Amino acid sequence: MTQNVAGRVSSVQEIGERGKATRQRIIDSGIEVFSRDGFHSTRVDDIVKHARTSHGTFYLYFDSRDDLFKQLVAEVSAAFATLTDSLPPIRNDVEGRDSLKSWMIAFGDTYKSYGSLIRCWTDAEEPGNESGIPSLVDTAAEDLAAAIQVKPTKSFDPQIASLIITAMIERMNYLLENGQLTEPTHRVIDVLVATTMDALWGPGHR
């Protein structure tokens, strides 16, 4: 009797592990197909064919193509949220400049890891999705505003400045990843750091 119970427990656990593997295979296939075909051209048929599974299996884990895509986008947002949480204080000194540069390099590395999905989201043009890529800029801007050691004035709002700066950083990485900007990445980052420091503390801060 004990052996039968143990066998059933083992079987349930095995099914659970198999289910996780199947779900991950669908996710990986979704990334491949969305990246290859773009959001609008991707169909569930394409994803299940790539994953070598059935429609029935797909719908065990996801309600629709859009549901899968939203979950993929949520993963991207979570990765950037973790990154921005690590942003140290940014001051007008060498240490602050180096911290900002290190963060921009990490931002670019993370962006590159998810570049195909980010481009796909841009193509999707679905504003208002709470788990979507637009929150990438918003979340990073909030953390940047908290890190910037500049007092607000009538002509300077750290929140607005951070949103502008983050949008600039995101767009430069988008252009690099998309091949529209062919300058070496390290050169782009150096210019981004200098431009950001100039914007926050004025030319000649270095």
N, CA and C atoms as an extended XYZ file, in Angstrom:
618
Properties=species:S:1:pos:R:3:atomname:S:1:resname:S:1:resid:I:1 pbc="F F F"
N         0.834       -1.199        0.000 N   MET     1
C         0.000        0.000        0.000 CA  MET     1
C         0.870        1.250        0.000 C   MET     1
N         1.895        1.198        0.843 N   THR     2
C         2.802        2.334        0.909 CA  THR     2
C         3.480        2.572       -0.430 C   THR     2
N         3.857        1.476       -1.091 N   GLN     3
C         4.517        1.612       -2.380 CA  GLN     3
C         3.596        2.228       -3.417 C   GLN     3
N         2.282        1.862       -3.362 N   ASN     4
C         1.324        2.428       -4.313 CA  ASN     4
C         1.179        3.935       -4.120 C   ASN     4
N         1.069        4.374       -2.854 N   VAL     5
C         0.949        5.801       -2.558 CA  VAL     5
C         2.185        6.541       -3.044 C   VAL     5
N         3.358        5.950       -2.736 N   ALA     6
C         4.605        6.575       -3.176 CA  ALA     6
C         4.656        6.666       -4.691 C   ALA     6
N         4.165        5.634       -5.355 N   GLY     7
C         4.158        5.633       -6.811 CA  GLY     7
C         3.270        6.721       -7.374 C   GLY     7
N         2.084        6.916       -6.747 N   ARG     8
C         1.171        7.960       -7.218 CA  ARG     8
C         1.771        9.341       -7.003 C   ARG     8
N         2.416        9.548       -5.833 N   VAL     9
C         3.064       10.833       -5.564 CA  VAL     9
C         4.141       11.111       -6.582 C   VAL     9
N         4.962       10.066       -6.863 N   SER    10
C         6.034       10.210       -7.840 CA  SER    10
C         5.474       10.550       -9.211 C   SER    10
N         4.352        9.899       -9.574 N   SER    11
C         3.735       10.136      -10.873 CA  SER    11
C         3.237       11.568      -10.998 C   SER    11
N         2.601       12.076       -9.927 N   VAL    12
C         2.097       13.450       -9.942 CA  VAL    12
C         3.243       14.444      -10.091 C   VAL    12
N         4.337       14.181       -9.338 N   GLN    13
C         5.484       15.066       -9.420 CA  GLN    13
C         6.089       15.042      -10.816 C   GLN    13
N         6.123       13.859      -11.421 N   GLU    14
C         6.690       13.733      -12.750 CA  GLU    14
C         5.858       14.516      -13.762 C   GLU    14
N         4.520       14.406      -13.628 N   ILE    15
C         3.634       15.149      -14.523 CA  ILE    15
C         3.849       16.646      -14.344 C   ILE    15
N         4.026       17.059      -13.076 N   GLY    16
C         4.268       18.467      -12.807 CA  GLY    16
C         5.537       18.964      -13.465 C   GLY    16
N         6.600       18.222      -13.380 N   GLU    17
C         7.862       18.592      -13.996 CA  GLU    17
C         7.743       18.585      -15.515 C   GLU    17
N         7.019       17.570      -16.037 N   ARG    18
C         6.814       17.499      -17.483 CA  ARG    18
C         6.000       18.703      -17.958 C   ARG    18
N         5.016       19.092      -17.141 N   GLY    19
C         4.196       20.247      -17.493 CA  GLY    19
C         5.015       21.526      -17.535 C   GLY    19
N         5.931       21.693      -16.577 N   LYS    20
C         6.792       22.873      -16.563 CA  LYS    20
C         7.670       22.902      -17.807 C   LYS    20
N         8.180       21.739      -18.167 N   ALA    21
C         9.040       21.658      -19.349 CA  ALA    21
C         8.257       21.986      -20.617 C   ALA    21
N         7.015       21.495      -20.682 N   THR    22
C         6.173       21.764      -21.856 CA  THR    22
C         5.845       23.252      -21.953 C   THR    22
N         5.493       23.835      -20.832 N   ARG    23
C         5.180       25.273      -20.805 CA  ARG    23
C         6.391       26.091      -21.238 C   ARG    23
N         7.563       25.709      -20.742 N   GLN    24
C         8.777       26.442      -21.106 CA  GLN    24
C         9.084       26.292      -22.584 C   GLN    24
N         8.804       25.113      -23.135 N   ARG    25
C         9.035       24.896      -24.567 CA  ARG    25
C         8.119       25.785      -25.404 C   ARG    25
N         6.885       25.951      -24.934 N   ILE    26
C         5.955       26.843      -25.641 CA  ILE    26
C         6.431       28.284      -25.538 C   ILE    26
N         6.903       28.675      -24.357 N   ILE    27
C         7.415       30.033      -24.160 CA  ILE    27
C         8.612       30.290      -25.071 C   ILE    27
N         9.554       29.351      -25.096 N   ASP    28
C        10.728       29.498      -25.950 CA  ASP    28
C        10.330       29.592      -27.419 C   ASP    28
N         9.364       28.787      -27.803 N   SER    29
C         8.888       28.826      -29.186 CA  SER    29
C         8.189       30.147      -29.476 C   SER    29
N         7.441       30.650      -28.485 N   GLY    30
C         6.786       31.940      -28.647 CA  GLY    30
C         7.792       33.053      -28.890 C   GLY    30
N         8.878       33.043      -28.120 N   ILE    31
C         9.930       34.039      -28.308 CA  ILE    31
C        10.501       33.952      -29.713 C   ILE    31
N        10.782       32.732      -30.160 N   GLU    32
C        11.355       32.532      -31.490 CA  GLU    32
C        10.423       33.024      -32.587 C   GLU    32
N         9.149       32.648      -32.487 N   VAL    33
C         8.209       32.959      -33.564 CA  VAL    33
C         7.822       34.435      -33.557 C   VAL    33
N         7.561       34.998      -32.381 N   PHE    34
C         7.265       36.430      -32.310 CA  PHE    34
C         8.432       37.248      -32.852 C   PHE    34
N         9.646       36.846      -32.499 N   SER    35
C        10.834       37.571      -32.952 CA  SER    35
C        11.015       37.436      -34.461 C   SER    35
N        10.693       36.281      -34.976 N   ARG    36
C        10.879       36.013      -36.410 CA  ARG    36
C         9.803       36.667      -37.268 C   ARG    36
N         8.548       36.540      -36.834 N   ASP    37
C         7.424       36.964      -37.673 CA  ASP    37
C         6.792       38.291      -37.255 C   ASP    37
N         7.109       38.761      -36.030 N   GLY    38
C         6.450       39.971      -35.545 CA  GLY    38
C         5.126       39.636      -34.881 C   GLY    38
N         4.618       40.568      -34.107 N   PHE    39
C         3.413       40.320      -33.324 CA  PHE    39
C         2.202       40.015      -34.205 C   PHE    39
N         1.947       40.873      -35.183 N   HIS    40
C         0.710       40.767      -35.964 CA  HIS    40
C         0.664       39.513      -36.838 C   HIS    40
N         1.823       39.043      -37.289 N   SER    41
C         1.845       37.895      -38.196 CA  SER    41
C         1.918       36.555      -37.481 C   SER    41
N         2.180       36.579      -36.194 N   THR    42
C         2.316       35.324      -35.446 CA  THR    42
C         0.951       34.733      -35.123 C   THR    42
N         0.814       33.424      -35.328 N   ARG    43
C        -0.421       32.710      -35.005 CA  ARG    43
C        -0.111       31.579      -34.022 C   ARG    43
N        -1.137       31.141      -33.331 N   VAL    44
C        -0.973       30.009      -32.427 CA  VAL    44
C        -0.487       28.803      -33.216 C   VAL    44
N        -0.988       28.632      -34.431 N   ASP    45
C        -0.538       27.530      -35.297 CA  ASP    45
C         0.988       27.517      -35.434 C   ASP    45
N         1.561       28.710      -35.635 N   ASP    46
C         3.007       28.812      -35.821 CA  ASP    46
C         3.750       28.407      -34.549 C   ASP    46
N         3.206       28.822      -33.411 N   ILE    47
C         3.872       28.559      -32.131 CA  ILE    47
C         3.834       27.078      -31.792 C   ILE    47
N         2.674       26.451      -31.937 N   VAL    48
C         2.572       25.031      -31.579 CA  VAL    48
C         3.370       24.164      -32.558 C   VAL    48
N         3.444       24.580      -33.808 N   LYS    49
C         4.253       23.842      -34.775 CA  LYS    49
C         5.719       23.903      -34.387 C   LYS    49
N         6.178       25.093      -34.007 N   HIS    50
C         7.567       25.258      -33.613 CA  HIS    50
C         7.863       24.483      -32.335 C   HIS    50
N         6.885       24.458      -31.409 N   ALA    51
C         7.058       23.760      -30.128 CA  ALA    51
C         6.825       22.258      -30.241 C   ALA    51
N         6.346       21.827      -31.401 N   ARG    52
C         6.028       20.413      -31.635 CA  ARG    52
C         5.036       19.898      -30.578 C   ARG    52
N         3.974       20.669      -30.431 N   THR    53
C         2.920       20.282      -29.491 CA  THR    53
C         1.574       20.539      -30.149 C   THR    53
N         0.498       20.395      -29.400 N   SER    54
C        -0.843       20.542      -29.968 CA  SER    54
C        -1.499       21.831      -29.490 C   SER    54
N        -2.583       22.202      -30.186 N   HIS    55
C        -3.358       23.361      -29.751 CA  HIS    55
C        -3.918       23.130      -28.349 C   HIS    55
N        -4.379       21.911      -28.108 N   GLY    56
C        -4.949       21.605      -26.800 CA  GLY    56
C        -3.941       21.819      -25.687 C   GLY    56
N        -2.706       21.406      -25.921 N   THR    57
C        -1.654       21.599      -24.922 CA  THR    57
C        -1.360       23.081      -24.733 C   THR    57
N        -1.308       23.814      -25.833 N   PHE    58
C        -1.070       25.260      -25.746 CA  PHE    58
C        -2.102       25.919      -24.837 C   PHE    58
N        -3.383       25.573      -25.041 N   TYR    59
C        -4.461       26.234      -24.293 CA  TYR    59
C        -4.584       25.730      -22.850 C   TYR    59
N        -3.801       24.728      -22.500 N   LEU    60
C        -3.719       24.350      -21.086 CA  LEU    60
C        -2.972       25.404      -20.285 C   LEU    60
N        -2.071       26.105      -20.958 N   TYR    61
C        -1.189       27.048      -20.270 CA  TYR    61
C        -1.484       28.507      -20.605 C   TYR    61
N        -2.064       28.761      -21.762 N   PHE    62
C        -2.286       30.137      -22.200 CA  PHE    62
C        -3.677       30.268      -22.817 C   PHE    62
N        -4.327       31.379      -22.546 N   ASP    63
C        -5.679       31.597      -23.060 CA  ASP    63
C        -5.682       31.905      -24.550 C   ASP    63
N        -4.597       32.522      -25.020 N   SER    64
C        -4.551       32.952      -26.419 CA  SER    64
C        -3.123       33.334      -26.780 C   SER    64
N        -2.932       33.689      -28.013 N   ARG    65
C        -1.630       34.214      -28.450 CA  ARG    65
C        -1.279       35.462      -27.656 C   ARG    65
N        -2.281       36.354      -27.483 N   ASP    66
C        -2.040       37.601      -26.752 CA  ASP    66
C        -1.681       37.334      -25.300 C   ASP    66
N        -2.289       36.329      -24.708 N   ASP    67
C        -1.990       35.985      -23.320 CA  ASP    67
C        -0.533       35.540      -23.190 C   ASP    67
N        -0.071       34.716      -24.108 N   LEU    68
C         1.319       34.291      -24.101 CA  LEU    68
C         2.238       35.499      -24.249 C   LEU    68
N         1.906       36.384      -25.166 N   PHE    69
C         2.758       37.544      -25.405 CA  PHE    69
C         2.809       38.450      -24.176 C   PHE    69
N         1.669       38.637      -23.523 N   LYS    70
C         1.648       39.473      -22.319 CA  LYS    70
C         2.517       38.880      -21.227 C   LYS    70
N         2.527       37.562      -21.118 N   GLN    71
C         3.365       36.924      -20.104 CA  GLN    71
C         4.846       37.062      -20.450 C   GLN    71
N         5.168       37.011      -21.735 N   LEU    72
C         6.544       37.229      -22.158 CA  LEU    72
C         6.981       38.660      -21.849 C   LEU    72
N         6.095       39.600      -22.112 N   VAL    73
C         6.388       41.006      -21.870 CA  VAL    73
C         6.530       41.276      -20.364 C   VAL    73
N         5.714       40.601      -19.569 N   ALA    74
C         5.819       40.743      -18.115 CA  ALA    74
C         7.187       40.294      -17.622 C   ALA    74
N         7.735       39.257      -18.263 N   GLU    75
C         9.074       38.777      -17.900 CA  GLU    75
C        10.128       39.839      -18.210 C   GLU    75
N         9.976       40.501      -19.351 N   VAL    76
C        10.895       41.577      -19.721 CA  VAL    76
C        10.813       42.714      -18.705 C   VAL    76
N         9.599       43.110      -18.357 N   SER    77
C         9.399       44.196      -17.405 CA  SER    77
C        10.013       43.863      -16.053 C   SER    77
N         9.863       42.620      -15.630 N   ALA    78
C        10.414       42.194      -14.339 CA  ALA    78
C        11.938       42.268      -14.351 C   ALA    78
N        12.550       41.894      -15.478 N   ALA    79
C        14.011       41.947      -15.588 CA  ALA    79
C        14.513       43.379      -15.472 C   ALA    79
N        13.805       44.309      -16.100 N   PHE    80
C        14.219       45.704      -16.023 CA  PHE    80
C        13.911       46.317      -14.656 C   PHE    80
N        12.855       45.856      -14.018 N   ALA    81
C        12.551       46.326      -12.670 CA  ALA    81
C        13.665       45.944      -11.708 C   ALA    81
N        14.164       44.718      -11.845 N   THR    82
C        15.286       44.264      -11.018 CA  THR    82
C        16.521       45.109      -11.284 C   THR    82
N        16.756       45.421      -12.542 N   LEU    83
C        17.909       46.232      -12.918 CA  LEU    83
C        17.816       47.634      -12.315 C   LEU    83
N        16.671       48.273      -12.458 N   THR    84
C        16.535       49.645      -11.980 CA  THR    84
C        16.557       49.731      -10.459 C   THR    84
N        16.161       48.658       -9.799 N   ASP    85
C        16.230       48.635       -8.335 CA  ASP    85
C        17.679       48.726       -7.847 C   ASP    85
N        18.623       48.335       -8.699 N   SER    86
C        20.032       48.329       -8.308 CA  SER    86
C        20.730       49.657       -8.598 C   SER    86
N        20.014       50.623       -9.130 N   LEU    87
C        20.621       51.899       -9.495 CA  LEU    87
C        21.074       52.667       -8.256 C   LEU    87
N        22.370       52.982       -8.136 N   PRO    88
C        22.871       53.702       -6.960 CA  PRO    88
C        22.607       55.204       -7.086 C   PRO    88
N        22.852       55.972       -6.024 N   PRO    89
C        22.691       57.433       -6.105 CA  PRO    89
C        23.598       58.024       -7.185 C   PRO    89
N        23.065       58.979       -7.940 N   ILE    90
C        23.827       59.629       -9.000 CA  ILE    90
C        24.130       61.059       -8.566 C   ILE    90
N        25.413       61.333       -8.306 N   ARG    91
C        25.844       62.664       -7.878 CA  ARG    91
C        26.784       63.263       -8.917 C   ARG    91
N        27.046       64.555       -8.760 N   ASN    92
C        27.921       65.261       -9.686 CA  ASN    92
C        29.387       65.082       -9.279 C   ASN    92
N        29.846       63.842       -9.398 N   ASP    93
C        31.250       63.549       -9.110 CA  ASP    93
C        31.660       62.317       -9.917 C   ASP    93
N        32.928       61.954       -9.801 N   VAL    94
C        33.447       60.828      -10.582 CA  VAL    94
C        32.723       59.534      -10.226 C   VAL    94
N        32.480       59.326       -8.943 N   GLU    95
C        31.787       58.108       -8.512 CA  GLU    95
C        30.380       58.045       -9.088 C   GLU    95
N        29.682       59.186       -9.089 N   GLY    96
C        28.336       59.224       -9.643 CA  GLY    96
C        28.334       58.952      -11.130 C   GLY    96
N        29.319       59.511      -11.809 N   ARG    97
C        29.441       59.288      -13.261 CA  ARG    97
C        29.713       57.814      -13.553 C   ARG    97
N        30.619       57.211      -12.786 N   ASP    98
C        30.946       55.801      -12.996 CA  ASP    98
C        29.750       54.892      -12.701 C   ASP    98
N        28.984       55.246      -11.663 N   SER    99
C        27.793       54.463      -11.318 CA  SER    99
C        26.768       54.527      -12.439 C   SER    99
N        26.588       55.730      -12.981 N   LEU   100
C        25.635       55.900      -14.080 CA  LEU   100
C        26.079       55.108      -15.307 C   LEU   100
N        27.381       55.134      -15.594 N   LYS   101
C        27.893       54.403      -16.760 CA  LYS   101
C        27.700       52.897      -16.570 C   LYS   101
N        28.007       52.400      -15.375 N   SER   102
C        27.834       50.963      -15.109 CA  SER   102
C        26.380       50.551      -15.273 C   SER   102
N        25.480       51.405      -14.807 N   TRP   103
C        24.047       51.111      -14.926 CA  TRP   103
C        23.611       51.120      -16.386 C   TRP   103
N        24.121       52.072      -17.162 N   MET   104
C        23.765       52.133      -18.579 CA  MET   104
C        24.276       50.912      -19.330 C   MET   104
N        25.461       50.430      -18.968 N   ILE   105
C        25.999       49.216      -19.599 CA  ILE   105
C        25.102       48.022      -19.274 C   ILE   105
N        24.704       47.909      -17.992 N   ALA   106
C        23.817       46.811      -17.582 CA  ALA   106
C        22.460       46.931      -18.264 C   ALA   106
N        21.969       48.160      -18.411 N   PHE   107
C        20.702       48.400      -19.100 CA  PHE   107
C        20.809       47.895      -20.541 C   PHE   107
N        21.931       48.234      -21.209 N   GLY   108
C        22.117       47.810      -22.588 CA  GLY   108
C        22.224       46.305      -22.723 C   GLY   108
N        22.923       45.667      -21.777 N   ASP   109
C        23.053       44.202      -21.813 CA  ASP   109
C        21.693       43.531      -21.649 C   ASP   109
N        20.891       44.042      -20.717 N   THR   110
C        19.557       43.485      -20.493 CA  THR   110
C        18.668       43.721      -21.711 C   THR   110
N        18.785       44.923      -22.264 N   TYR   111
C        18.000       45.257      -23.457 CA  TYR   111
C        18.349       44.326      -24.605 C   TYR   111
N        19.642       44.059      -24.756 N   LYS   112
C        20.085       43.179      -25.845 CA  LYS   112
C        19.520       41.773      -25.666 C   LYS   112
N        19.447       41.313      -24.421 N   SER   113
C        18.923       39.971      -24.149 CA  SER   113
C        17.468       39.832      -24.579 C   SER   113
N        16.716       40.927      -24.469 N   TYR   114
C        15.286       40.888      -24.789 CA  TYR   114
C        14.947       41.747      -26.013 C   TYR   114
N        15.980       42.130      -26.774 N   GLY   115
C        15.765       43.068      -27.870 CA  GLY   115
C        14.701       42.650      -28.858 C   GLY   115
N        14.694       41.362      -29.234 N   SER   116
C        13.732       40.901      -30.234 CA  SER   116
C        12.298       41.042      -29.721 C   SER   116
N        12.096       40.746      -28.436 N   LEU   117
C        10.753       40.888      -27.867 CA  LEU   117
C        10.356       42.353      -27.745 C   LEU   117
N        11.319       43.200      -27.400 N   ILE   118
C        11.027       44.628      -27.286 CA  ILE   118
C        10.644       45.204      -28.640 C   ILE   118
N        11.374       44.813      -29.677 N   ARG   119
C        11.019       45.270      -31.019 CA  ARG   119
C         9.638       44.767      -31.409 C   ARG   119
N         9.352       43.529      -31.034 N   CYS   120
C         8.053       42.943      -31.353 CA  CYS   120
C         6.943       43.709      -30.646 C   CYS   120
N         7.198       44.097      -29.388 N   TRP   121
C         6.194       44.860      -28.645 CA  TRP   121
C         5.956       46.212      -29.303 C   TRP   121
N         7.026       46.857      -29.758 N   THR   122
C         6.891       48.139      -30.444 CA  THR   122
C         6.023       47.981      -31.680 C   THR   122
N         6.218       46.887      -32.399 N   ASP   123
C         5.400       46.621      -33.584 CA  ASP   123
C         3.943       46.363      -33.220 C   ASP   123
N         3.728       45.794      -32.035 N   ALA   124
C         2.362       45.455      -31.627 CA  ALA   124
C         1.514       46.695      -31.439 C   ALA   124
N         2.132       47.773      -30.949 N   GLU   125
C         1.429       49.048      -30.752 CA  GLU   125
C         0.118       48.846      -30.005 C   GLU   125
N         0.264       48.331      -28.781 N   GLU   126
C        -0.906       48.106      -27.946 CA  GLU   126
C        -0.789       48.910      -26.655 C   GLU   126
N        -1.047       50.231      -26.707 N   PRO   127
C        -0.950       51.042      -25.502 CA  PRO   127
C        -2.014       50.625      -24.486 C   PRO   127
N        -1.687       50.822      -23.212 N   GLY   128
C        -2.669       50.521      -22.182 CA  GLY   128
C        -2.528       49.144      -21.585 C   GLY   128
N        -1.629       48.324      -22.125 N   ASN   129
C        -1.398       47.004      -21.554 CA  ASN   129
C        -0.563       47.182      -20.293 C   ASN   129
N        -1.133       46.881      -19.132 N   GLU   130
C        -0.463       47.172      -17.870 CA  GLU   130
C         0.814       46.375      -17.682 C   GLU   130
N         0.937       45.251      -18.341 N   SER   131
C         2.146       44.445      -18.198 CA  SER   131
C         3.103       44.644      -19.359 C   SER   131
N         2.909       45.694      -20.140 N   GLY   132
C         3.659       45.851      -21.361 CA  GLY   132
C         4.958       46.611      -21.244 C   GLY   132
N         5.663       46.665      -22.367 N   ILE   133
C         6.952       47.313      -22.443 CA  ILE   133
C         6.907       48.798      -22.102 C   ILE   133
N         5.828       49.544      -22.398 N   PRO   134
C         5.847       50.945      -22.000 CA  PRO   134
C         6.196       51.170      -20.537 C   PRO   134
N         5.892       50.216      -19.670 N   SER   135
C         6.228       50.359      -18.261 CA  SER   135
C         7.724       50.283      -18.022 C   SER   135
N         8.472       49.769      -19.010 N   LEU   136
C         9.920       49.709      -18.913 CA  LEU   136
C        10.474       51.111      -18.702 C   LEU   136
N        10.070       52.054      -19.534 N   VAL   137
C        10.534       53.431      -19.426 CA  VAL   137
C        10.012       54.070      -18.147 C   VAL   137
N         8.743       53.859      -17.847 N   ASP   138
C         8.154       54.468      -16.658 CA  ASP   138
C         8.842       54.006      -15.380 C   ASP   138
N         9.042       52.696      -15.270 N   THR   139
C         9.660       52.147      -14.059 CA  THR   139
C        11.097       52.608      -13.918 C   THR   139
N        11.868       52.547      -15.009 N   ALA   140
C        13.259       52.979      -14.962 CA  ALA   140
C        13.348       54.465      -14.639 C   ALA   140
N        12.428       55.257      -15.162 N   ALA   141
C        12.437       56.696      -14.905 CA  ALA   141
C        12.171       56.998      -13.436 C   ALA   141
N        11.276       56.248      -12.814 N   GLU   142
C        10.991       56.451      -11.393 CA  GLU   142
C        12.223       56.185      -10.547 C   GLU   142
N        12.930       55.097      -10.845 N   ASP   143
C        14.125       54.762      -10.082 CA  ASP   143
C        15.257       55.745      -10.350 C   ASP   143
N        15.365       56.220      -11.590 N   LEU   144
C        16.387       57.203      -11.918 CA  LEU   144
C        16.115       58.509      -11.176 C   LEU   144
N        14.853       58.910      -11.114 N   ALA   145
C        14.486       60.130      -10.402 CA  ALA   145
C        14.850       60.035       -8.925 C   ALA   145
N        14.641       58.849       -8.349 N   ALA   146
C        14.970       58.645       -6.936 CA  ALA   146
C        16.475       58.663       -6.712 C   ALA   146
N        17.239       58.260       -7.727 N   ALA   147
C        18.694       58.178       -7.583 CA  ALA   147
C        19.398       59.504       -7.829 C   ALA   147
N        18.793       60.357       -8.650 N   ILE   148
C        19.433       61.628       -9.003 CA  ILE   148
C        19.477       62.559       -7.790 C   ILE   148
N        20.672       63.006       -7.471 N   GLN   149
C        20.863       63.890       -6.322 CA  GLN   149
C        20.867       65.350       -6.781 C   GLN   149
N        19.748       65.777       -7.320 N   VAL   150
C        19.564       67.154       -7.763 CA  VAL   150
C        18.265       67.682       -7.165 C   VAL   150
N        18.322       68.834       -6.527 N   LYS   151
C        17.117       69.393       -5.917 CA  LYS   151
C        16.190       69.957       -6.984 C   LYS   151
N        14.899       69.713       -6.855 N   PRO   152
C        13.949       70.271       -7.829 CA  PRO   152
C        13.855       71.794       -7.697 C   PRO   152
N        13.635       72.431       -8.823 N   THR   153
C        13.424       73.873       -8.858 CA  THR   153
C        12.228       74.158       -9.765 C   THR   153
N        11.919       75.427       -9.942 N   LYS   154
C        10.803       75.774      -10.829 CA  LYS   154
C        11.067       75.306      -12.257 C   LYS   154
N        12.324       75.338      -12.664 N   SER   155
C        12.662       74.981      -14.044 CA  SER   155
C        13.190       73.555      -14.178 C   SER   155
N        13.294       72.843      -13.049 N   PHE   156
C        13.821       71.483      -13.114 CA  PHE   156
C        12.987       70.553      -12.253 C   PHE   156
N        12.358       69.596      -12.916 N   ASP   157
C        11.583       68.570      -12.236 CA  ASP   157
C        12.293       67.238      -12.451 C   ASP   157
N        12.860       66.638      -11.395 N   PRO   158
C        13.598       65.370      -11.562 CA  PRO   158
C        12.767       64.267      -12.201 C   PRO   158
N        11.463       64.245      -11.935 N   GLN   159
C        10.608       63.202      -12.508 CA  GLN   159
C        10.545       63.326      -14.025 C   GLN   159
N        10.314       64.556      -14.491 N   ILE   160
C        10.230       64.780      -15.937 CA  ILE   160
C        11.592       64.564      -16.587 C   ILE   160
N        12.638       65.088      -15.941 N   ALA   161
C        13.993       64.927      -16.476 CA  ALA   161
C        14.357       63.451      -16.585 C   ALA   161
N        13.997       62.666      -15.589 N   SER   162
C        14.322       61.242      -15.590 CA  SER   162
C        13.566       60.504      -16.685 C   SER   162
N        12.315       60.902      -16.924 N   LEU   163
C        11.538       60.275      -17.994 CA  LEU   163
C        12.170       60.553      -19.355 C   LEU   163
N        12.619       61.801      -19.538 N   ILE   164
C        13.266       62.173      -20.803 CA  ILE   164
C        14.571       61.406      -20.983 C   ILE   164
N        15.369       61.342      -19.924 N   ILE   165
C        16.662       60.664      -19.991 CA  ILE   165
C        16.484       59.168      -20.254 C   ILE   165
N        15.532       58.552      -19.539 N   THR   166
C        15.303       57.119      -19.721 CA  THR   166
C        14.792       56.806      -21.120 C   THR   166
N        13.915       57.661      -21.635 N   ALA   167
C        13.416       57.465      -22.995 CA  ALA   167
C        14.567       57.553      -23.995 C   ALA   167
N        15.493       58.478      -23.742 N   MET   168
C        16.665       58.620      -24.609 CA  MET   168
C        17.529       57.360      -24.560 C   MET   168
N        17.762       56.842      -23.350 N   ILE   169
C        18.574       55.627      -23.194 CA  ILE   169
C        17.904       54.437      -23.885 C   ILE   169
N        16.605       54.303      -23.658 N   GLU   170
C        15.864       53.189      -24.277 CA  GLU   170
C        15.899       53.280      -25.794 C   GLU   170
N        15.715       54.493      -26.322 N   ARG   171
C        15.679       54.655      -27.778 CA  ARG   171
C        17.040       54.378      -28.408 C   ARG   171
N        18.116       54.795      -27.754 N   MET   172
C        19.454       54.524      -28.284 CA  MET   172
C        19.724       53.024      -28.325 C   MET   172
N        19.306       52.316      -27.282 N   ASN   173
C        19.477       50.867      -27.276 CA  ASN   173
C        18.616       50.203      -28.339 C   ASN   173
N        17.431       50.746      -28.555 N   TYR   174
C        16.558       50.225      -29.611 CA  TYR   174
C        17.225       50.377      -30.979 C   TYR   174
N        17.807       51.545      -31.228 N   LEU   175
C        18.459       51.797      -32.514 CA  LEU   175
C        19.697       50.925      -32.694 C   LEU   175
N        20.438       50.701      -31.598 N   LEU   176
C        21.603       49.811      -31.669 CA  LEU   176
C        21.171       48.384      -31.981 C   LEU   176
N        20.154       47.919      -31.265 N   GLU   177
C        19.692       46.543      -31.436 CA  GLU   177
C        19.057       46.335      -32.806 C   GLU   177
N        18.445       47.387      -33.328 N   ASN   178
C        17.759       47.294      -34.615 CA  ASN   178
C        18.698       47.513      -35.795 C   ASN   178
N        19.947       47.881      -35.508 N   GLY   179
C        20.916       48.098      -36.561 CA  GLY   179
C        20.830       49.451      -37.238 C   GLY   179
N        19.981       50.347      -36.716 N   GLN   180
C        19.852       51.672      -37.306 CA  GLN   180
C        20.947       52.617      -36.837 C   GLN   180
N        21.574       52.282      -35.726 N   LEU   181
C        22.698       53.051      -35.212 CA  LEU   181
C        23.921       52.149      -35.235 C   LEU   181
N        24.924       52.547      -35.988 N   THR   182
C        26.072       51.671      -36.219 CA  THR   182
C        27.315       52.087      -35.436 C   THR   182
N        27.197       53.110      -34.612 N   GLU   183
C        28.327       53.505      -33.778 CA  GLU   183
C        28.649       52.393      -32.778 C   GLU   183
N        29.916       52.244      -32.378 N   PRO   184
C        30.260       51.247      -31.359 CA  PRO   184
C        29.477       51.500      -30.068 C   PRO   184
N        29.046       50.436      -29.426 N   THR   185
C        28.218       50.563      -28.230 CA  THR   185
C        28.902       51.376      -27.141 C   THR   185
N        30.192       51.152      -26.924 N   HIS   186
C        30.890       51.887      -25.867 CA  HIS   186
C        30.900       53.387      -26.148 C   HIS   186
N        30.963       53.752      -27.425 N   ARG   187
C        30.939       55.166      -27.808 CA  ARG   187
C        29.564       55.775      -27.515 C   ARG   187
N        28.518       55.036      -27.834 N   VAL   188
C        27.154       55.514      -27.563 CA  VAL   188
C        26.945       55.708      -26.063 C   VAL   188
N        27.417       54.755      -25.264 N   ILE   189
C        27.255       54.854      -23.812 CA  ILE   189
C        28.012       56.058      -23.264 C   ILE   189
N        29.232       56.293      -23.755 N   ASP   190
C        30.003       57.452      -23.299 CA  ASP   190
C        29.253       58.755      -23.588 C   ASP   190
N        28.659       58.830      -24.770 N   VAL   191
C        27.904       60.033      -25.138 CA  VAL   191
C        26.642       60.158      -24.282 C   VAL   191
N        25.972       59.034      -24.039 N   LEU   192
C        24.775       59.056      -23.196 CA  LEU   192
C        25.107       59.532      -21.778 C   LEU   192
N        26.209       59.039      -21.237 N   VAL   193
C        26.613       59.450      -19.887 CA  VAL   193
C        26.928       60.941      -19.867 C   VAL   193
N        27.713       61.415      -20.834 N   ALA   194
C        28.079       62.827      -20.888 CA  ALA   194
C        26.849       63.710      -21.068 C   ALA   194
N        25.946       63.300      -21.939 N   THR   195
C        24.729       64.065      -22.190 CA  THR   195
C        23.857       64.129      -20.938 C   THR   195
N        23.746       63.005      -20.238 N   THR   196
C        22.940       62.962      -19.021 CA  THR   196
C        23.533       63.846      -17.937 C   THR   196
N        24.846       63.755      -17.741 N   MET   197
C        25.500       64.586      -16.730 CA  MET   197
C        25.369       66.070      -17.074 C   MET   197
N        25.529       66.415      -18.352 N   ASP   198
C        25.348       67.805      -18.794 CA  ASP   198
C        23.925       68.280      -18.542 C   ASP   198
N        22.972       67.418      -18.828 N   ALA   199
C        21.551       67.787      -18.641 CA  ALA   199
C        21.226       68.021      -17.169 C   ALA   199
N        21.849       67.267      -16.290 N   LEU   200
C        21.531       67.363      -14.859 CA  LEU   200
C        22.295       68.489      -14.164 C   LEU   200
N        23.560       68.651      -14.544 N   TRP   201
C        24.388       69.624      -13.808 CA  TRP   201
C        24.989       70.719      -14.680 C   TRP   201
N        24.665       70.702      -15.962 N   GLY   202
C        25.143       71.745      -16.842 CA  GLY   202
C        26.486       71.427      -17.473 C   GLY   202
N        26.768       72.010      -18.650 N   PRO   203
C        28.048       71.782      -19.326 CA  PRO   203
C        29.206       72.201      -18.430 C   PRO   203
N        30.316       71.490      -18.575 N   GLY   204
C        31.497       71.845      -17.803 CA  GLY   204
C        31.543       71.226      -16.442 C   GLY   204
N        30.613       70.275      -16.165 N   HIS   205
C        30.609       69.620      -14.861 CA  HIS   205
C        31.804       68.719      -14.678 C   HIS   205
N        32.373       68.212      -15.817 N   ARG   206
C        33.466       67.244      -15.726 CA  ARG   206
C        34.778       67.923      -15.366 C   ARG   206
